[in-house]
Amino acid sequence: MKIIVHGGFFSESHTNHETKVAKQEALKRIASESFDYLKTHTAVETVVFAVSLLEDDELFNAGIGSQIQSDGKIRMSASLMNGTTQKMSGVINIEEVKNPIQVAEKLMEVDDRILGGEGAKNFARQNGFEVFSTEIPQRREEYLAKKASTGTGTVGCVALDTNGELAVATSTGGKGFEIPGRISDSATVAGNYANEHCAVSCTGVGEDIVSGAVATKIVTRVTDGFSISEAFQKTFDELKPYDGFAGAIAIDKKGTIYHQDSHPSMVFASFDGENFEVFQ
């Protein structure tokens, strides 16, 4: 069993050393709790569990910590992918739910598995997700001062379970002050992708990640015989011509945990049952 989580880029916080330490400790705690959960649950269930914990922590730009868009509203996106079944589900620009990743999980049960806007919100209400205001004072202050982040805030988790199955989940509160209707990478195969060989979650500037088809390229290259490090290196090299801003976490079917970013420093924590690796 292996697990790795990320909390976006530290630079998106515009904050101090104290917040950096708080994020490190939060990610370490979430990785540990999620690994314990993985002992008795599937990879799919575990990535939803882990991302829900990240959405519940206002330190991170997802769920209750989400950024505010240019019209003053919060819209979130999230997706989930099962590496074994190759099913992906997600919500795009959903409003007034606490945990978008749990709505994405519920969508796994239906044929129309990726919904946006009002359709996503209506589906959530019909399936028992209550109205929840995700706004916190810090985000409102940033909005009023027009000091939104640079679009590098996302959370994600990749897990490998006892049956050797992989899954990935990714969630975001957006880049802040964006045009309403903008679609991030988080609910696309560029930002969140898995098959039986590898699973990848991305963070960074959504437009750059989509342009580079980052998650899909890494997984495809591993599937075609690249080592996970080779797949990352080639994919990140292809971001260089346009100075693409991206970070990614991954696990392959052999249990190799890997991460890389083009513009340090992505905040992450991984745990394999014995050893932690945490962004320093």
C-alpha positions in Angstrom: 0.0 0.0 0.0 1.2 3.5 -0.9 -0.2 7.0 -0.7 0.8 10.5 -1.7 -1.1 13.8 -1.3 -0.4 17.3 -2.4 -1.7 20.7 -1.4 -0.8 22.9 -4.4 2.1 25.2 -4.4 3.2 27.0 -1.3 3.8 30.2 -3.3 0.0 30.5 -3.9 -0.5 31.4 -0.2 1.5 34.6 -0.1 2.1 33.7 3.5 4.8 33.1 6.0 6.9 30.4 7.5 4.3 29.7 10.1 1.8 28.8 7.4 4.3 26.7 5.6 4.9 24.6 8.7 1.1 24.4 9.3 0.7 23.0 5.7 3.5 20.5 6.2 2.0 19.3 9.4 -1.5 19.1 7.9 -0.4 17.1 4.9 1.6 14.7 7.1 -1.4 14.2 9.3 -3.7 13.6 6.3 -1.3 11.2 4.7 -1.0 9.2 7.9 -4.8 9.1 8.5 -5.5 8.2 4.9 -2.9 5.4 5.0 -4.6 3.9 8.0 -7.9 4.2 6.1 -6.4 2.5 3.1 -5.7 -0.6 5.3 -9.4 -1.5 5.2 -10.6 0.4 2.1 -10.1 0.5 -1.6 -7.8 2.9 -3.4 -10.9 4.7 -4.8 -12.5 5.1 -1.3 -9.2 6.3 0.1 -8.5 9.0 -2.4 -12.0 10.4 -1.8 -11.3 10.2 2.0 -8.0 12.0 1.7 -9.2 14.8 -0.6 -12.2 15.3 1.6 -9.9 16.0 4.5 -8.0 18.4 2.4 -11.2 20.2 1.3 -12.1 20.5 5.0 -8.9 22.3 5.8 -9.0 26.1 5.1 -5.2 26.1 4.6 -5.7 24.6 1.1 -7.4 26.0 -2.0 -10.3 23.5 -2.2 -13.5 23.0 -0.4 -13.8 25.5 2.5 -10.5 27.2 1.5 -11.6 27.9 -2.0 -10.8 31.2 -3.8 -13.4 33.7 -4.9 -14.0 34.4 -8.6 -14.3 37.9 -10.2 -18.0 38.1 -9.7 -17.7 37.4 -6.0 -18.8 33.8 -6.1 -17.0 30.6 -5.2 -17.1 27.8 -7.7 -15.1 24.5 -7.3 -14.1 21.6 -9.4 -13.1 18.0 -8.6 -12.7 14.7 -10.2 -12.1 11.0 -9.4 -10.6 8.2 -11.5 -10.5 4.5 -10.9 -7.4 3.0 -12.6 -8.9 -0.5 -12.9 -12.3 0.3 -14.4 -11.0 3.4 -16.3 -14.1 5.3 -15.1 -13.7 9.0 -14.4 -16.3 11.3 -12.7 -16.3 14.9 -11.8 -17.9 18.3 -11.1 -17.0 21.6 -12.7 -17.7 25.0 -11.2 -20.0 23.6 -8.6 -21.3 26.0 -5.9 -22.3 25.7 -2.2 -21.2 22.2 -1.3 -18.6 21.4 1.3 -16.9 18.5 -0.5 -17.0 18.5 -4.3 -15.0 15.3 -4.4 -17.8 13.4 -2.7 -20.3 14.6 -5.3 -17.8 13.3 -7.9 -17.8 10.0 -6.1 -21.6 9.8 -6.2 -21.5 10.5 -10.0 -19.5 7.3 -10.4 -22.9 5.5 -10.0 -24.6 7.2 -13.0 -24.1 7.3 -16.8 -23.5 11.1 -17.0 -20.4 11.2 -14.8 -19.1 14.7 -15.3 -21.5 17.6 -14.6 -20.9 21.4 -14.5 -22.5 24.5 -13.0 -26.2 24.3 -12.1 -26.4 20.7 -13.2 -23.7 19.7 -10.8 -25.3 21.7 -8.0 -28.8 20.2 -8.7 -27.4 16.7 -8.7 -25.8 17.4 -5.4 -29.0 18.6 -3.8 -31.0 15.6 -5.3 -28.5 13.3 -3.6 -28.6 14.8 -0.2 -25.7 17.2 -0.2 -26.8 20.2 1.8 -26.3 23.9 1.0 -22.9 24.9 2.5 -21.1 28.2 2.3 -17.4 27.6 1.7 -16.4 31.2 2.1 -13.9 32.2 4.8 -12.9 35.7 5.8 -9.3 35.4 4.5 -10.5 34.7 0.9 -13.0 37.6 1.1 -10.1 39.9 2.1 -8.0 38.6 -0.8 -10.9 39.2 -3.2 -11.6 42.7 -2.0 -8.0 43.6 -2.2 -7.7 41.9 -5.6 -4.9 39.8 -4.3 -6.1 36.5 -5.6 -3.6 33.7 -6.0 -1.6 33.0 -9.2 -3.7 29.9 -10.0 -1.5 27.3 -8.4 -3.8 26.0 -5.7 -5.2 22.5 -6.0 -5.2 19.4 -3.8 -5.0 15.8 -4.7 -4.3 12.2 -3.7 -3.0 9.0 -5.4 -3.3 5.6 -3.7 -2.3 2.0 -4.3 -4.3 -0.5 -2.3 -3.7 -4.1 -1.1 -5.2 -5.5 -4.3 -2.7 -3.6 -6.4 -5.4 -1.2 -7.7 -4.7 2.5 -8.3 -6.9 5.5 -8.0 -6.6 9.3 -8.1 -8.7 12.3 -6.9 -8.1 16.0 -7.4 -10.0 19.1 -6.2 -9.6 22.9 -6.6 -11.1 26.1 -5.6 -9.8 27.8 -8.7 -7.2 30.4 -9.2 -9.1 33.3 -7.7 -10.6 36.4 -9.5 -11.0 34.4 -12.7 -13.7 35.0 -15.3 -16.8 33.1 -14.3 -17.1 29.9 -16.4 -13.3 29.3 -16.6 -12.6 25.6 -16.4 -9.5 24.4 -14.6 -7.5 21.2 -15.3 -8.7 19.4 -12.1 -11.8 17.8 -13.6 -10.0 16.9 -16.9 -7.7 14.1 -17.9 -4.9 16.6 -18.1 -5.0 17.2 -14.4 -6.3 13.8 -13.0 -5.7 10.5 -14.7 -5.2 6.8 -13.9 -5.1 3.3 -15.4 -3.8 0.0 -14.1 -0.2 1.1 -14.7 0.0 4.6 -13.1 -2.1 7.3 -11.5 -1.3 11.1 -11.5 -2.7 14.2 -9.9 -1.6 17.7 -11.0 -1.5 21.2 -9.6 -0.3 24.5 -11.0 -1.6 26.8 -13.6 -4.6 25.0 -15.2 -4.1 26.4 -18.7 -0.5 25.2 -18.7 -1.4 21.7 -17.5 -4.2 21.4 -20.1 -1.8 22.6 -22.8 0.7 19.9 -21.8 -1.9 17.2 -21.2 0.4 16.4 -18.2 -1.4 13.7 -16.3 -2.5 11.8 -19.4 1.0 11.9 -21.0 2.7 10.6 -17.9 0.3 7.7 -17.5 0.4 6.9 -21.2 4.2 6.9 -21.2 4.4 4.6 -18.2 1.9 2.3 -19.9 4.1 2.3 -23.0 7.2 1.2 -21.0 8.8 4.3 -19.7 9.9 4.3 -16.1 7.9 6.7 -14.0 10.9 9.0 -13.7 11.5 9.0 -17.5 7.8 9.7 -18.1 7.9 12.6 -15.7 11.1 14.0 -17.2 9.9 13.9 -20.8 6.5 15.4 -19.9 8.0 18.2 -17.9 10.6 18.9 -20.6 7.7 19.5 -22.9 6.4 22.3 -20.6 9.7 24.3 -21.0 9.0 26.0 -24.3 6.1 28.0 -22.8 7.5 27.9 -19.2 4.6 25.8 -18.1 3.8 26.0 -14.3 2.9 22.5 -13.1 3.5 20.0 -10.4 2.4 16.3 -10.2 2.3 13.4 -7.8 2.1 9.8 -8.9 2.3 6.1 -8.0 2.9 3.3 -10.5 1.7 -0.3 -10.3 5.1 -1.4 -8.8 4.5 1.0 -5.9 7.0 3.6 -7.0 6.0 7.0 -5.6 7.1 10.0 -7.6 6.7 13.8 -7.7 8.1 16.7 -9.7 7.4 20.4 -10.1 8.5 22.9 -12.7 8.5 25.8 -10.4 9.3 24.9 -6.8 7.7 24.4 -4.3 4.8 22.0 -4.5 3.5 21.0 -1.1 3.2 17.2 -0.7 3.5 14.3 1.7 3.8 10.6 1.0 3.7 7.5 3.2 4.4 3.9 2.5 3.7 2.5 5.9 7.3 3.0 7.2 8.6 6.3 5.8 7.3 9.8 5.4 8.5 12.2 2.7 7.3 15.7 3.2 7.9 18.9 1.3 10.6 20.9 3.1 
